[in-house]
Amino acid sequence: MRRRISLSLAILLLLGGCGAEEPVPSAPPAPTATAAVETPAQPIPSAEEGGGTTAEVPVLRYETRDWYILHTELDRPDLSLVAYHEIPVFQEESEGYRRINAFFEEKTRAFFGPENKGLAGLVEDGEIRAGLRDEVEAYVTFQGKNLVSVILEEYWLGGGVSNFISESHTFRIDTGERLTLEQLVEETPEEARERILAAVGEWEHFYDRESSLEAAEAYALEDFQFALHPEGVEIRFNSYELARPSAAGSFSVWPELTVRDCWLEPLGGEKGRPELDWEELPSSYPTKTTYIHHRALEPQGLRLNCYFEIPVLEETGEGGRRINAFFEGLEADFFSGKNEDLTFIWESSAEGDPYDSTYQYYRDAMVTFEDEGLVSTAIHYYWFAGGVQDYGSDRYTFLRDTGEVLTLTDLVEEDQEEIMEAVIAAFSPEDPGYEDINFEGLRARPVEELKFGLYPDGLWVFFDKYEIAHGAAGAFSVKPALTRRELS
């Protein structure tokens, strides 16, 4: 059901919005930020009570939220470096959204600009070192009628040193202005700060608890980084910010803060697809761009991170439309009763985890290769349901003009027996886990089952974790010596 806004709140909206400096006097507490639909619940045994009592658990209803992402990637295949920057793209139905899109476009320009000394150093080191990364991913944590909240998460790896950095941005949709925490919640600044510090004090994994809590005490309310989620307000701390050394890593706390009702008003209606601009943003480096559609399952209070991504191609012809329709079908099947894995992990998350873990089930999309005739894509998956993790990928290569999905025998000149021998020969005894590979079973497999993808440096074949060896050996990828067929 939709939340009713009090008369005082309505007046505030008319006079300039919910973000007035003075607290709203009569707004009731809001237990959750999603209220468009009441979700039926089913009883399950309570883990704390050993099954003696029951707890209300939401039924899997496939309620989702979605957004579009502009993925801009460094196009330097000669370097041993993966570098990309993602930003959300919103339909520009208001001046506020236009300003929000412009804000994030400037973030991408700065990432690939001369002022980013971190990336410049990695580009220089990429000629002599392997495995370097600078990756920024975008997440829309909440989008309602009056507010949108976004997190940009960066992972940086260079010379054996890694770091996780995030930045959070919450905007008014009508004006595009960034909201402060004081504007977001009903508590006074003093009350909000005290509740945040209480939540920080309950975090159990500080390396040096006393100095970390002392550092937090020096924060004013405006110093805390925050994001709004359906579950409430998250306060985020980066590595090195409070918890030292970095082994303590980044972390979040969820203080008991009451979000003003007007910010929680649901979006309502169907969101339109934003205008996707296929022009490259200005950059100091060669780059390539891809649009991605990200759809996330609403966890409804469960500790579950579940989403599905698909690439979005420019529809200049029938082939592009067919490729996009192919991926839209995969997304629809994922969030449906056809996906038994989703039902399983939902029910497992509802039962709870003894280590209080967040279960993970997601698919990340990317375009690995494009030219005038072909498009090659990957959808990587990750699964964690308490103790056991699984990962791998699905691969799809298309003819651009027709949208036809190609097989490996379509793409190379060798026959099936020659293909398999080339794949096996591409493994090296120096590869980690080589001695665990079941080559006899691999040789007996149909070539049609091989997952392959095109990259700027050629054709690769991929094997998921558990696919050709036991789990400890991990996943494998090889570059077989195969001859590409000329496709007209």
KOLMIBA-444747 format. One record per residue (C-alpha): residue number from 1; x, y, z. Coordinates in nm, 4 decimals. Example, Ala and Ser with C-alpha at 12.3 -4.5 7.8 and 13.67 -1.06 7.14 Angstrom:
REM KOLMIBA-444747
pos|X|Y|Z
1|1.2300|-0.4500|0.7800 $
2|1.3670|-0.1060|0.7140 $
END
This chain:
REM KOLMIBA-444747
pos|X|Y|Z
1|0.0000|0.0000|0.0000 $
2|0.1146|0.3564|-0.0571 $
3|0.2086|0.5623|0.2476 $
4|-0.0201|0.8569|0.3218 $
5|0.1588|1.1902|0.3580 $
6|0.0428|1.4162|0.6368 $
7|-0.0831|1.7707|0.5710 $
8|0.2369|1.9179|0.7148 $
9|0.4432|1.7060|0.4771 $
10|0.2330|1.8083|0.1796 $
11|0.2882|2.1748|0.2681 $
12|0.6621|2.1097|0.2933 $
13|0.6652|1.9559|-0.0535 $
14|0.4832|2.2554|-0.1985 $
15|0.7250|2.4940|-0.0298 $
16|1.0366|2.3265|-0.1618 $
17|1.0353|1.9584|-0.0707 $
18|1.0928|1.7239|0.2167 $
19|1.4509|1.8309|0.2612 $
20|1.3779|2.1431|0.4656 $
21|1.6296|2.2224|0.7364 $
22|1.3758|2.1932|1.0207 $
23|1.2663|1.8404|1.1192 $
24|0.9145|1.7395|1.0206 $
25|0.7163|1.7366|1.3461 $
26|0.4435|1.4846|1.2760 $
27|0.5866|1.2249|1.0369 $
28|0.5448|0.8712|1.1756 $
29|0.8361|0.6248|1.1794 $
30|0.8931|0.4323|0.8559 $
31|1.0005|0.0710|0.9003 $
32|1.0945|0.0154|0.5349 $
33|1.1504|0.2096|0.2175 $
34|0.9417|-0.0173|-0.0068 $
35|0.5680|0.0044|0.0381 $
36|0.4192|-0.0360|-0.3066 $
37|0.2832|-0.3858|-0.2360 $
38|0.2069|-0.5713|0.0830 $
39|0.3863|-0.9061|0.0664 $
40|0.2236|-1.2142|0.2175 $
41|0.4345|-1.3952|0.4702 $
42|0.4733|-1.7599|0.5627 $
43|0.5747|-1.9008|0.9020 $
44|0.9003|-2.0948|0.9368 $
45|1.0672|-2.2387|1.2463 $
46|1.2771|-1.9795|1.4287 $
47|1.6464|-2.0743|1.4432 $
48|1.6881|-1.8933|1.7730 $
49|1.4129|-2.0965|1.9344 $
50|1.5221|-2.4282|1.7876 $
51|1.2052|-2.4588|1.5858 $
52|0.9790|-2.4058|1.8837 $
53|0.8307|-2.0806|1.7552 $
54|0.7616|-1.9374|1.4130 $
55|0.8821|-1.6228|1.2383 $
56|0.7156|-1.4379|0.9534 $
57|0.9165|-1.4711|0.6319 $
58|0.8262|-1.3032|0.3010 $
59|0.7116|-1.5220|0.0153 $
60|0.9198|-1.5050|-0.3032 $
61|0.7204|-1.2667|-0.5236 $
62|0.9919|-1.1682|-0.7773 $
63|0.9653|-0.8020|-0.6781 $
64|1.2568|-0.6203|-0.8400 $
65|1.4067|-0.2796|-0.9016 $
66|1.6152|-0.1980|-1.2079 $
67|1.8389|0.0644|-1.3613 $
68|2.0655|0.1210|-1.6606 $
69|2.4433|0.1475|-1.6354 $
70|2.6948|0.3145|-1.8655 $
71|3.0080|0.0983|-1.8539 $
72|3.3182|0.2767|-1.9877 $
73|3.6294|0.0604|-2.0158 $
74|3.9939|0.1350|-2.0883 $
75|4.0662|0.0049|-2.4390 $
76|4.4325|-0.0903|-2.4035 $
77|4.4515|-0.4665|-2.4711 $
78|4.8322|-0.4384|-2.4786 $
79|4.8352|-0.3751|-2.1014 $
80|4.7893|-0.6249|-1.8198 $
81|4.5273|-0.3939|-1.6695 $
82|4.1505|-0.4038|-1.6292 $
83|4.0090|-0.0546|-1.5736 $
84|3.6487|0.0579|-1.6069 $
85|3.4052|0.3081|-1.4624 $
86|3.0296|0.2584|-1.4297 $
87|2.7582|0.5165|-1.3686 $
88|2.3775|0.4940|-1.3554 $
89|2.1784|0.6503|-1.6393 $
90|1.8284|0.7805|-1.5662 $
91|1.5464|0.8796|-1.7966 $
92|1.5687|1.2574|-1.8170 $
93|1.2042|1.3289|-1.7416 $
94|1.2902|1.6216|-1.5137 $
95|1.5577|1.8864|-1.4738 $
96|1.6656|1.7041|-1.1597 $
97|1.7409|1.3826|-1.3475 $
98|1.9315|1.5757|-1.6156 $
99|2.1503|1.7248|-1.3447 $
100|2.1976|1.3844|-1.1799 $
101|2.3078|1.2273|-1.5107 $
102|2.5477|1.5173|-1.5715 $
103|2.6906|1.4730|-1.2190 $
104|2.7795|1.1097|-1.2884 $
105|2.9097|1.1757|-1.6403 $
106|3.1585|1.4136|-1.4831 $
107|3.2670|1.1270|-1.2531 $
108|3.3536|0.9137|-1.5572 $
109|3.5374|1.2015|-1.7248 $
110|3.7433|1.2547|-1.4102 $
111|3.8237|0.8819|-1.3813 $
112|3.9720|0.8767|-1.7325 $
113|4.1147|1.2277|-1.7029 $
114|4.4689|1.3478|-1.6339 $
115|4.3827|1.4283|-1.2712 $
116|4.3418|1.0574|-1.1888 $
117|4.7017|0.9843|-1.0886 $
118|4.6077|0.6384|-0.9614 $
119|4.4935|0.5213|-1.3049 $
120|4.7912|0.6905|-1.4710 $
121|5.0237|0.4914|-1.2463 $
122|4.8486|0.1637|-1.3270 $
123|4.8673|0.2353|-1.7005 $
124|5.2417|0.2907|-1.6664 $
125|5.2860|-0.0232|-1.4528 $
126|5.0619|-0.2288|-1.6841 $
127|5.3486|-0.2584|-1.9295 $
128|5.5656|-0.4463|-1.6777 $
129|5.3276|-0.5964|-1.4185 $
130|5.0375|-0.8393|-1.4396 $
131|4.6939|-0.8472|-1.2798 $
132|4.6378|-0.4748|-1.2219 $
133|4.2810|-0.3500|-1.1703 $
134|4.0865|-0.0290|-1.1165 $
135|3.7132|-0.1007|-1.1286 $
136|3.4258|0.1276|-1.0324 $
137|3.0772|-0.0272|-1.0196 $
138|2.7458|0.1558|-0.9759 $
139|2.4490|0.0487|-0.7630 $
140|2.1156|0.2254|-0.7279 $
141|2.0158|0.1326|-0.3736 $
142|1.6819|0.3160|-0.3711 $
143|1.4702|0.5021|-0.6273 $
144|1.1382|0.6544|-0.5322 $
145|0.9173|0.9362|-0.6511 $
146|1.1195|1.2063|-0.4769 $
147|1.4635|1.0569|-0.4110 $
148|1.7334|0.8368|-0.5643 $
149|2.0346|0.6946|-0.3775 $
150|2.3474|0.5631|-0.5545 $
151|2.6711|0.3950|-0.4461 $
152|2.9904|0.3895|-0.6550 $
153|3.2247|0.1137|-0.5342 $
154|3.5875|0.1085|-0.6461 $
155|3.8307|-0.1824|-0.6256 $
156|4.1956|-0.0958|-0.6834 $
157|4.4800|-0.3474|-0.7143 $
158|4.8359|-0.2486|-0.7937 $
159|5.1682|-0.4027|-0.7020 $
160|5.0228|-0.6402|-0.4443 $
161|4.8300|-0.3648|-0.2629 $
162|4.4519|-0.3547|-0.2866 $
163|4.1932|-0.1118|-0.1632 $
164|3.8143|-0.0793|-0.1570 $
165|3.6722|0.2721|-0.1805 $
166|3.3089|0.3744|-0.2040 $
167|3.1217|0.6991|-0.2385 $
168|2.7489|0.7463|-0.1795 $
169|2.5224|1.0077|-0.3335 $
170|2.1572|1.0711|-0.2530 $
171|1.9618|1.3225|-0.4628 $
172|1.6315|1.5050|-0.4710 $
173|1.4711|1.4118|-0.8009 $
174|1.2927|1.7438|-0.8527 $
175|1.6078|1.9577|-0.8363 $
176|1.8992|1.7149|-0.8670 $
177|2.0477|1.8528|-0.5444 $
178|2.2296|1.6182|-0.3095 $
179|2.0515|1.5454|0.0170 $
180|2.2197|1.5623|0.3544 $
181|2.1597|1.3058|0.6248 $
182|1.9931|1.5777|0.8312 $
183|1.7405|1.6354|0.5517 $
184|1.6773|1.2630|0.5091 $
185|1.5865|1.1583|0.8630 $
186|1.3469|1.2791|1.1314 $
187|1.5973|1.2756|1.4168 $
188|1.7760|1.5929|1.5145 $
189|2.1450|1.6087|1.4123 $
190|2.2490|1.5296|1.7677 $
191|2.0140|1.2301|1.7935 $
192|2.1146|1.0954|1.4516 $
193|2.4847|1.1244|1.5311 $
194|2.4429|0.9461|1.8651 $
195|2.2554|0.6584|1.7003 $
196|2.5261|0.6224|1.4365 $
197|2.7998|0.6160|1.7010 $
198|2.6035|0.3551|1.8980 $
199|2.5862|0.1342|1.5869 $
200|2.9589|0.1797|1.5232 $
201|3.0276|0.0829|1.8818 $
202|2.8455|-0.2464|1.8291 $
203|3.0656|-0.3457|1.5335 $
204|3.2879|-0.6302|1.6513 $
205|3.5763|-0.6480|1.4048 $
206|3.7990|-0.3491|1.4793 $
207|4.1714|-0.4236|1.4885 $
208|4.2246|-0.1371|1.7318 $
209|3.8821|-0.0749|1.8808 $
210|3.9757|0.2158|2.1058 $
211|4.1430|0.4282|1.8367 $
212|3.8733|0.3502|1.5806 $
213|3.5916|0.4573|1.8115 $
214|3.7894|0.7681|1.9023 $
215|3.8169|0.8527|1.5300 $
216|3.4397|0.8068|1.4868 $
217|3.3703|1.0389|1.7810 $
218|3.5389|1.3222|1.5894 $
219|3.2832|1.2973|1.3061 $
220|3.0106|1.5557|1.2653 $
221|2.6844|1.4300|1.1155 $
222|2.7753|1.5634|0.7700 $
223|3.0997|1.3623|0.7737 $
224|2.9240|1.0249|0.7642 $
225|2.8811|0.8636|0.4244 $
226|2.5276|0.7236|0.3844 $
227|2.2980|0.5478|0.1391 $
228|1.9259|0.4744|0.1543 $
229|1.8136|0.1147|0.1001 $
230|1.4753|-0.0566|0.1190 $
231|1.5948|-0.1914|0.4556 $
232|1.6924|0.1477|0.5972 $
233|1.9893|0.3866|0.6142 $
234|2.3386|0.2417|0.5682 $
235|2.6415|0.4281|0.7058 $
236|2.9548|0.3298|0.5123 $
237|3.3241|0.3412|0.6069 $
238|3.6088|0.2796|0.3641 $
239|3.9286|0.0866|0.4296 $
240|4.1712|0.2847|0.6463 $
241|3.8937|0.5300|0.7438 $
242|3.8300|0.4007|1.0962 $
243|3.9548|0.0434|1.1002 $
244|4.3341|0.0150|1.0833 $
245|4.5244|-0.1689|0.9488 $
246|4.3499|-0.2335|0.6180 $
247|4.2972|-0.5985|0.7093 $
248|3.9898|-0.4782|0.8946 $
249|3.8675|-0.3497|0.5573 $
250|3.5640|-0.1435|0.4734 $
251|3.2414|-0.1948|0.6658 $
252|2.8868|-0.0657|0.7154 $
253|2.6491|-0.0135|1.0051 $
254|2.2732|0.0282|1.0056 $
255|2.1674|0.2675|1.2832 $
256|1.8067|0.3008|1.3937 $
257|1.7152|0.6128|1.1968 $
258|1.3668|0.7140|1.0833 $
259|1.3486|0.8277|0.7212 $
260|1.0924|1.0993|0.6530 $
261|0.7870|0.9567|0.4830 $
262|0.7915|1.1823|0.1797 $
263|1.1310|1.0438|0.0733 $
264|0.9880|0.6915|0.0856 $
265|0.7014|0.7509|-0.1565 $
266|0.7193|0.4738|-0.4201 $
267|0.8102|0.5525|-0.7773 $
268|0.4750|0.4329|-0.9123 $
269|0.3990|0.3307|-1.2707 $
270|0.6396|0.1875|-1.5254 $
271|0.9854|0.3369|-1.5645 $
272|1.0737|0.4222|-1.9217 $
273|1.4042|0.3290|-2.0790 $
274|1.6410|0.6284|-2.0719 $
275|1.7795|0.7823|-2.3867 $
276|2.1059|0.5947|-2.4406 $
277|2.3779|0.8088|-2.5957 $
278|2.6265|0.5893|-2.7814 $
279|2.8885|0.8619|-2.8203 $
280|3.2095|0.8085|-2.6217 $
281|3.2635|1.0486|-2.3310 $
282|3.5771|1.2674|-2.3551 $
283|3.8781|1.0801|-2.2216 $
284|4.2567|1.1034|-2.1959 $
285|4.2726|0.7326|-2.2884 $
286|4.1190|0.5129|-2.5604 $
287|3.7923|0.3739|-2.4211 $
288|3.4900|0.1701|-2.5257 $
289|3.1402|0.1894|-2.3808 $
290|2.8638|-0.0593|-2.3148 $
291|2.5188|-0.0109|-2.1681 $
292|2.4030|-0.2658|-1.9115 $
293|2.0588|-0.3276|-1.7649 $
294|2.0766|-0.4270|-1.3965 $
295|1.7716|-0.5829|-1.2277 $
296|1.7894|-0.6654|-0.8561 $
297|1.5550|-0.8782|-0.6466 $
298|1.4073|-0.6983|-0.3468 $
299|1.5342|-0.8962|-0.0444 $
300|1.2280|-0.8068|0.1678 $
301|1.4308|-0.8192|0.4876 $
302|1.6370|-1.1291|0.4005 $
303|2.0167|-1.1250|0.3911 $
304|2.0300|-1.1899|0.0171 $
305|2.2038|-1.0093|-0.2688 $
306|2.0514|-1.1252|-0.5969 $
307|2.0602|-0.9546|-0.9361 $
308|2.0861|-1.0187|-1.3088 $
309|2.2627|-0.8015|-1.5670 $
310|2.2302|-0.8008|-1.9443 $
311|2.4140|-0.5967|-2.2083 $
312|2.2097|-0.3499|-2.4148 $
313|2.3176|-0.3066|-2.7761 $
314|2.2485|-0.0166|-3.0078 $
315|1.9478|-0.1153|-3.2199 $
316|2.0618|0.0123|-3.5576 $
317|1.9178|-0.2921|-3.7318 $
318|1.7205|-0.6116|-3.6855 $
319|2.0255|-0.7939|-3.5475 $
320|2.0622|-0.5532|-3.2561 $
321|1.6921|-0.5833|-3.1722 $
322|1.7098|-0.9633|-3.1760 $
323|2.0189|-0.9714|-2.9546 $
324|1.8554|-0.7412|-2.7001 $
325|1.5373|-0.9520|-2.7063 $
326|1.7492|-1.2655|-2.6469 $
327|1.8972|-1.1180|-2.3295 $
328|1.5630|-0.9800|-2.2117 $
329|1.4332|-1.3373|-2.2306 $
330|1.7194|-1.4621|-2.0123 $
331|1.6443|-1.1921|-1.7556 $
332|1.2717|-1.2778|-1.7501 $
333|1.3456|-1.6488|-1.6988 $
334|1.5885|-1.5733|-1.4146 $
335|1.3190|-1.3918|-1.2139 $
336|1.0520|-1.6565|-1.2628 $
337|0.9380|-1.9962|-1.1403 $
338|1.1611|-2.1552|-1.4064 $
339|1.4660|-2.0701|-1.1948 $
340|1.4759|-2.3352|-0.9225 $
341|1.8125|-2.2056|-0.7981 $
342|1.6519|-1.8713|-0.7081 $
343|1.3775|-2.0485|-0.5121 $
344|1.6382|-2.2574|-0.3312 $
345|1.8613|-1.9663|-0.2251 $
346|1.5584|-1.7593|-0.1187 $
347|1.4378|-2.0374|0.1089 $
348|1.7911|-2.1007|0.2379 $
349|1.8342|-1.7318|0.3193 $
350|1.4988|-1.7335|0.4985 $
351|1.6144|-2.0189|0.7195 $
352|1.9143|-1.8088|0.8253 $
353|2.2885|-1.8630|0.8391 $
354|2.4741|-1.9461|1.1628 $
355|2.7510|-1.7020|1.0647 $
356|2.5065|-1.4233|0.9783 $
357|2.6290|-1.4247|0.6165 $
358|2.4608|-1.2491|0.3268 $
359|2.3817|-1.5050|0.0586 $
360|2.4852|-1.4156|-0.2969 $
361|2.3352|-1.5105|-0.6327 $
362|2.4101|-1.2769|-0.9190 $
363|2.5067|-1.2405|-1.2838 $
364|2.7395|-0.9659|-1.4127 $
365|2.7288|-0.8809|-1.7843 $
366|2.9991|-0.7521|-2.0164 $
367|3.0728|-0.7209|-2.3870 $
368|3.4165|-0.8750|-2.4465 $
369|3.4544|-0.8065|-2.8198 $
370|3.2838|-0.6082|-3.0946 $
371|3.3553|-0.5435|-3.4598 $
372|3.1383|-0.4744|-3.7637 $
373|3.0349|-0.8384|-3.7948 $
374|3.0433|-0.9965|-3.4470 $
375|2.9492|-0.9264|-3.0870 $
376|3.0838|-1.1494|-2.8087 $
377|2.9404|-1.1295|-2.4562 $
378|2.9859|-1.2840|-2.1131 $
379|2.7489|-1.3167|-1.8184 $
380|2.9547|-1.4130|-1.5136 $
381|2.7765|-1.5799|-1.2232 $
382|2.8541|-1.6098|-0.8549 $
383|2.6774|-1.8246|-0.5942 $
384|2.7243|-1.8360|-0.2183 $
385|2.4760|-2.0065|0.0135 $
386|2.6683|-2.0520|0.3344 $
387|3.0095|-2.2191|0.3189 $
388|2.9972|-2.3205|-0.0483 $
389|3.0663|-2.0819|-0.3346 $
390|3.0423|-2.1414|-0.7063 $
391|3.1342|-1.9250|-1.0025 $
392|3.1682|-1.9339|-1.3768 $
393|3.0164|-1.7747|-1.6836 $
394|2.7810|-1.8125|-1.9755 $
395|2.9094|-1.7009|-2.3165 $
396|2.7252|-1.5831|-2.6255 $
397|2.8676|-1.4727|-2.9604 $
398|2.6344|-1.3231|-3.2225 $
399|2.6313|-1.2224|-3.5849 $
400|2.5651|-0.8514|-3.5604 $
401|2.3471|-0.8180|-3.8703 $
402|2.1113|-1.1114|-3.7993 $
403|2.1369|-1.1644|-3.4215 $
404|2.2159|-1.5343|-3.4751 $
405|2.3926|-1.7099|-3.1860 $
406|2.7095|-1.8769|-3.3168 $
407|2.8565|-2.2112|-3.2152 $
408|3.2280|-2.2766|-3.1982 $
409|3.2132|-2.4798|-3.5192 $
410|3.0462|-2.1809|-3.6886 $
411|3.3362|-1.9611|-3.5887 $
412|3.6468|-2.1723|-3.6645 $
413|3.7630|-2.3841|-3.9572 $
414|3.8648|-2.6941|-3.7592 $
415|3.6287|-2.9898|-3.7204 $
416|3.4987|-3.1054|-3.3811 $
417|3.7791|-3.3528|-3.3113 $
418|4.0457|-3.0966|-3.4028 $
419|3.8772|-2.8336|-3.1872 $
420|3.8807|-3.0550|-2.8785 $
421|4.2442|-3.1566|-2.9298 $
422|4.3418|-2.7898|-2.9642 $
423|4.1573|-2.7050|-2.6412 $
424|4.3282|-2.9849|-2.4478 $
425|4.6686|-2.8930|-2.5912 $
426|4.6198|-2.5332|-2.4702 $
427|4.6400|-2.6415|-2.1048 $
428|4.9876|-2.6167|-1.9550 $
429|5.1312|-2.8364|-1.6787 $
430|5.2323|-2.5061|-1.5184 $
431|4.8655|-2.4045|-1.4763 $
432|4.7456|-2.4126|-1.1141 $
433|4.5207|-2.7166|-1.0708 $
434|4.6454|-2.8861|-1.3904 $
435|4.6952|-3.2208|-1.2176 $
436|4.3290|-3.2208|-1.1077 $
437|4.1765|-3.1787|-1.4548 $
438|3.9716|-3.4714|-1.5839 $
439|4.1088|-3.4744|-1.9396 $
440|3.9445|-3.8088|-2.0199 $
441|3.6030|-3.6687|-1.9360 $
442|3.6787|-3.3456|-2.1220 $
443|3.7776|-3.5297|-2.4395 $
444|3.4462|-3.7194|-2.4336 $
445|3.2353|-3.4028|-2.4155 $
446|3.0528|-3.2643|-2.7200 $
447|3.2179|-2.9543|-2.8644 $
448|2.8773|-2.7822|-2.8544 $
449|2.9034|-2.7721|-2.4736 $
450|3.2238|-2.5671|-2.4731 $
451|3.1839|-2.2077|-2.3574 $
452|3.3874|-1.9725|-2.5734 $
453|3.4274|-1.6012|-2.6180 $
454|3.6129|-1.3537|-2.8343 $
455|3.8519|-1.0964|-2.6889 $
456|4.0827|-0.8434|-2.8565 $
457|4.3691|-1.0953|-2.8266 $
458|4.1740|-1.3862|-2.9755 $
459|3.9383|-1.6728|-2.8920 $
460|3.9237|-1.8221|-2.5442 $
461|3.7463|-2.1286|-2.4004 $
462|3.6187|-2.1213|-2.0420 $
463|3.5399|-2.3860|-1.7789 $
464|3.3418|-2.3098|-1.4627 $
465|3.4384|-2.4139|-1.1146 $
466|3.3591|-2.7885|-1.0685 $
467|3.3166|-2.8318|-1.4463 $
468|3.6376|-3.0250|-1.5248 $
469|3.8023|-3.0520|-1.1807 $
470|3.7096|-3.0529|-0.8137 $
471|3.6116|-2.7207|-0.6569 $
472|3.9481|-2.6398|-0.4995 $
473|4.1038|-2.6263|-0.8463 $
474|3.8735|-2.3377|-0.9405 $
475|3.7779|-2.2254|-1.2898 $
476|3.9951|-2.2504|-1.6005 $
477|4.0404|-2.0597|-1.9255 $
478|4.2590|-2.1470|-2.2236 $
479|4.3426|-1.9923|-2.5598 $
480|4.3455|-2.2776|-2.8134 $
481|4.5273|-2.2486|-3.1467 $
482|4.2225|-2.2328|-3.3753 $
483|4.1717|-2.0642|-3.7108 $
484|3.8928|-1.8055|-3.7287 $
485|3.6558|-1.8562|-4.0184 $
486|3.5756|-1.5608|-4.2425 $
487|3.2077|-1.4852|-4.1857 $
488|3.0200|-1.2727|-4.4374 $
END
